[in-house]
Amino acid sequence: MPRVKRGTVRRAKRKKLLGLAKGYYANKSKLYRAAKESVDTALKYAFVGRRRKKRDFRRLWVVRINAAAREHGLTYSQLINGLKGAGVSLDRKMLAEIAVSNPGAFAGIAAQAKANVKTAAPVAAPANA
């Protein structure tokens, strides 16, 4: 089997990885093995973080919409239910933006939702037999 030296390929691979580890503390930015472990961990967290970000923003939008809806005498679920009943198709991102930047417009949306809220029938208490 012939001998393979891999000179430039090896150097390029290591240089690329150390470039990704630039700015890391101590050996993690200088020594290949420590840098590889750190970069692998960082890439794993970056992947997870991209998915987390979607969850976190949706939670933020829901909190903002709920706070604005309660100012108009509605809960978040009643507001969303009323908007669906009224045929208003605004996503949560837009609703949250309107709630923060334009409270007057949100008041109109809330009034529209309030007019279309389907009130749930009261649930009878279970009889203890």
C-alpha contacts under 8 A as a table, 3 or more apart, distances in Angstrom:
res1	aa1	res2	aa2	distance
6	R	9	V	5.35
6	R	10	R	5.66
7	G	10	R	5.57
7	G	11	R	6.35
8	T	11	R	5.05
8	T	12	A	5.96
9	V	12	A	5.18
9	V	13	K	6.13
10	R	13	K	5.16
10	R	14	R	6.21
11	R	14	R	5.24
11	R	15	K	5.95
12	A	15	K	5.05
12	A	16	K	6.04
13	K	16	K	5.24
13	K	17	L	6.38
14	R	17	L	5.12
14	R	18	L	6.10
14	R	32	Y	6.91
15	K	18	L	5.13
15	K	19	G	6.04
16	K	19	G	5.04
16	K	20	L	6.47
17	L	20	L	5.10
17	L	21	A	6.43
17	L	32	Y	7.79
17	L	35	A	7.32
17	L	36	K	6.78
17	L	39	V	7.58
18	L	21	A	4.88
18	L	22	K	6.22
18	L	29	S	6.33
18	L	30	K	6.96
18	L	32	Y	6.89
18	L	35	A	6.48
18	L	36	K	7.93
19	G	22	K	5.14
20	L	39	V	6.79
21	A	24	Y	5.68
21	A	28	K	6.90
21	A	29	S	5.11
21	A	35	A	5.89
21	A	36	K	7.96
21	A	38	S	7.37
21	A	39	V	6.09
22	K	29	S	5.57
23	G	29	S	6.53
24	Y	28	K	5.70
24	Y	29	S	4.97
25	Y	28	K	5.78
25	Y	29	S	6.20
26	A	29	S	6.11
26	A	30	K	6.99
27	N	30	K	4.95
27	N	31	L	5.39
27	N	34	A	6.42
27	N	35	A	7.24
28	K	31	L	6.19
28	K	32	Y	7.81
28	K	34	A	4.93
28	K	35	A	4.39
28	K	38	S	6.49
29	S	32	Y	7.95
29	S	34	A	7.69
29	S	35	A	5.56
30	K	34	A	7.95
30	K	35	A	6.84
31	L	34	A	5.66
31	L	35	A	5.92
32	Y	35	A	5.06
32	Y	36	K	5.95
33	R	36	K	5.13
33	R	37	E	6.41
34	A	37	E	5.29
34	A	38	S	6.29
35	A	38	S	5.09
35	A	39	V	5.99
36	K	39	V	5.18
36	K	40	D	6.04
37	E	40	D	5.22
37	E	41	T	6.25
38	S	41	T	5.17
38	S	42	A	6.06
39	V	42	A	4.93
39	V	43	L	6.04
40	D	43	L	5.22
40	D	44	K	6.23
41	T	44	K	5.08
41	T	45	Y	6.30
42	A	45	Y	5.19
42	A	46	A	6.08
43	L	46	A	4.93
43	L	47	F	6.21
44	K	47	F	5.25
44	K	48	V	6.40
45	Y	48	V	5.03
45	Y	49	G	5.84
46	A	49	G	4.91
46	A	50	R	6.27
47	F	50	R	5.43
47	F	51	R	6.95
48	V	51	R	5.41
48	V	52	R	6.22
49	G	52	R	4.79
49	G	53	K	5.94
50	R	53	K	5.33
50	R	54	K	7.11
51	R	54	K	5.68
51	R	55	R	7.01
52	R	55	R	5.19
52	R	56	D	6.09
53	K	56	D	5.08
53	K	57	F	6.12
54	K	57	F	5.40
54	K	58	R	6.28
55	R	58	R	5.27
55	R	59	R	6.27
56	D	59	R	5.17
56	D	60	L	6.27
57	F	60	L	4.99
57	F	61	W	6.19
58	R	61	W	5.09
58	R	62	V	6.21
58	R	92	R	7.38
58	R	93	K	7.52
59	R	62	V	5.14
59	R	63	V	6.24
60	L	63	V	5.18
60	L	64	R	6.28
61	W	64	R	5.16
61	W	65	I	6.08
61	W	92	R	6.04
61	W	93	K	6.01
61	W	95	L	7.82
61	W	96	A	5.22
62	V	65	I	5.13
62	V	66	N	5.95
62	V	76	Y	7.57
62	V	92	R	6.93
62	V	96	A	7.41
63	V	66	N	5.15
63	V	67	A	6.20
64	R	67	A	5.21
64	R	68	A	6.28
64	R	96	A	5.72
64	R	99	A	7.18
64	R	100	V	7.58
65	I	68	A	5.17
65	I	69	A	5.94
65	I	76	Y	6.64
65	I	92	R	7.69
65	I	95	L	6.61
65	I	96	A	5.29
65	I	99	A	6.50
66	N	69	A	5.02
66	N	70	R	6.12
66	N	75	T	6.19
66	N	76	Y	4.57
67	A	70	R	5.34
67	A	71	E	6.67
68	A	71	E	5.31
68	A	72	H	7.04
68	A	99	A	6.05
68	A	106	F	7.93
69	A	72	H	5.29
69	A	73	G	6.56
69	A	74	L	5.15
69	A	75	T	5.86
69	A	76	Y	6.16
69	A	79	L	6.71
69	A	110	A	6.76
70	R	73	G	4.92
70	R	74	L	4.96
70	R	75	T	5.57
70	R	76	Y	7.56
71	E	74	L	7.44
72	H	107	A	7.12
72	H	110	A	6.77
72	H	111	A	7.99
74	L	78	Q	5.97
74	L	79	L	6.13
74	L	110	A	7.88
74	L	114	K	7.35
75	T	78	Q	5.19
75	T	79	L	6.15
76	Y	79	L	5.14
76	Y	80	I	6.28
77	S	80	I	5.21
77	S	81	N	5.98
78	Q	81	N	5.01
78	Q	82	G	5.94
78	Q	113	A	7.79
78	Q	114	K	7.77
78	Q	117	V	6.24
79	L	82	G	5.11
79	L	83	L	6.12
79	L	110	A	6.70
79	L	113	A	5.61
79	L	114	K	6.96
79	L	117	V	7.41
80	I	83	L	5.11
80	I	84	K	6.20
80	I	113	A	7.52
81	N	84	K	5.24
81	N	85	G	6.21
81	N	113	A	7.49
81	N	116	N	7.94
81	N	117	V	6.17
81	N	118	K	7.35
82	G	85	G	4.96
82	G	86	A	6.08
82	G	112	Q	7.42
82	G	113	A	3.99
82	G	114	K	6.04
82	G	115	A	7.21
82	G	116	N	4.69
82	G	117	V	4.24
82	G	118	K	6.99
83	L	86	A	4.98
83	L	87	G	6.10
83	L	88	V	5.17
83	L	89	S	7.36
83	L	109	I	7.92
83	L	112	Q	7.21
83	L	113	A	4.82
83	L	116	N	7.18
83	L	117	V	7.96
84	K	87	G	5.04
84	K	88	V	5.96
84	K	89	S	7.12
85	G	88	V	7.75
85	G	113	A	7.63
85	G	116	N	5.64
85	G	117	V	7.04
85	G	118	K	7.92
86	A	112	Q	7.02
86	A	113	A	6.58
86	A	116	N	5.84
90	L	94	M	6.22
90	L	95	L	6.37
91	D	94	M	5.53
91	D	95	L	6.28
92	R	95	L	4.97
92	R	96	A	5.98
93	K	96	A	5.30
93	K	97	E	6.25
94	M	97	E	5.03
94	M	98	I	6.12
95	L	98	I	5.15
95	L	99	A	6.05
95	L	106	F	7.72
96	A	99	A	4.99
96	A	100	V	6.25
97	E	100	V	5.28
97	E	101	S	5.94
97	E	102	N	7.82
98	I	101	S	5.27
98	I	102	N	5.05
98	I	103	P	6.70
98	I	105	A	6.92
98	I	106	F	6.02
99	A	102	N	5.86
99	A	103	P	5.29
99	A	105	A	7.87
99	A	106	F	5.47
100	V	103	P	6.51
102	N	105	A	5.60
102	N	106	F	6.51
103	P	106	F	4.94
103	P	107	A	6.13
104	G	107	A	5.08
104	G	108	G	6.68
105	A	108	G	5.20
105	A	109	I	6.45
106	F	109	I	4.93
106	F	110	A	5.99
107	A	110	A	5.01
107	A	111	A	6.11
108	G	111	A	5.08
108	G	112	Q	6.25
109	I	112	Q	5.09
109	I	113	A	6.21
110	A	113	A	4.97
110	A	114	K	5.98
111	A	114	K	4.98
111	A	115	A	6.29
112	Q	115	A	5.32
112	Q	116	N	6.66
113	A	116	N	5.19
113	A	117	V	6.09
114	K	117	V	5.30
